[in-house]
Amino acid sequence: MISNSSDELHTYAIIIGTIGHSRLIDSLVRNGKVNIAAVARQWEWFQIQVVPNPLPGVESALVVAGSDKRGTI
């Protein structure tokens, strides 16, 4: 299932978004779940990591955070 809402995530999820344009990615960064230091302010960069307990009710998520639109793609 594809969704734009964190309310619809299940036990395991794949979260994809662009830093500064995705509320979900930005909240993971603010809460210290994802460190974007290596990709922030870069062109066409991304990072992939497994994040344990990223949100309530989600045991684990594969998070893809792009520095910009092309990095996310």
Secondary structure, DSSP 8 states (H G I E B T S, - for coil): ---S-GGG--SEEEEEEETTT-HHHHHHHHTTS---TTTTT-SS-EEEEEEEEEETTEEEEEEEEESSHHHH-
